């Protein structure tokens, strides 16, 4: 269906896409609150950064692990109802964090936030791809919304903490999340009756051998991508703080971190255009190559050049997420898409818990120079996996196109 049409069905789909875009922004925003707030909590709790940032470990573990049941439930029950749980659950968890009287309650609230935040990617992406028919521009704009969530998390959290105190940085988004969930449930129809109608065949079919090989590469890419993505995401505010010599306040730190994250939004707009004009596997390989180059440069520089390098890396990091989702969608039937994305994001986001632990461990022993060196190594592993995945995907697509050509 043409989303530009003015029919009630098209209007309903545009409304759903709008909510999904907003949900993607919220998902990344709420996960970025604590990594920014933690800088100020060093003074409040009188604990070192390495100890405080480790509290987020449970949040990121839950964010990965609970994507599996989220995708399964969405495919077998209701994608719309799972999204209602996402909005309201995130809001309530943020509320508990905002009123947390001690570090134990804070850790529990962060874990609950990870559980509910895990819903969006396997469920929301499956919904978006089905509604939009995997249109590159629609998916790219959704990616931009997620990137804006990350970008604005650092800046807005810094402002709220500076103006109203650190608790407000949790409580204001909490109210917004719960209110959105109530409105979403009221205006978006239930979808339980449509489960049997979902397509059970993929756009591109695979032989057993190709499927096994692609799945193995898929595992390597998802794990290494998660380590690169989440290590940069969590570490960036503190990295900017150290580069400025600890001489400026949290608002400026958050603002500069936001500027770096916004580079990802620009790249996703470009990628959304390119994916409609060139081979997905080829674009995937190009973007990940740029990501590797940016991370390698960041690992070898400092000061302003380091921030520029991180901006390049961040642009590619978000660009490859958009391309990767589209490539995976071409090999997955809609009826199974929630479960397939749940595996993808389980691997990707579970590794984020390792990213937090890795930051704490490496930062204590070698500062961010060591952290960036390890990120570069992970980016290299991902690059090798993407080259293999893209090459196989391109070969399979080429064979399928050749098979449907009319005989001369």
Secondary structure, DSSP 8 states (H G I E B T S, - for coil): --TTS-SHHHHHHHHHHHHHHHHHHHHHHHHHHHHHHHHHHHHHHT--HHHHHGGGHHHHHHHHHHHHHHHHHHHHT-HHHHHHHHHHHHHHHHHHHHT--SHHHHHHHHHHHHHHHTHIIIIIHHHHHHHHTS-HHHHHHHHHHHHHHHHHHHHHHHHHHHHH-TTHHHHHHHHHHHHHHHHHHHHS---GGGGGGS--S-SS---HHHHHHHHHHHHHHHHHHHHHHHHHHHHHHHHHHHHTTT-S-HHHHHHHHHHHHHHHHHHHHHHHHHTTTS-HHHHHHHHHHHHHHHHHHHHT--HHHHHHHHHHHHHHHHHHHHHHHHHHHHTS-HHHHHHHHHHHHHHHHHHHHHHHHHHHHHHHHHHHHHHHHHHHHHHHHHHHHHHHHHHHHHHHHHHHHHHTS---
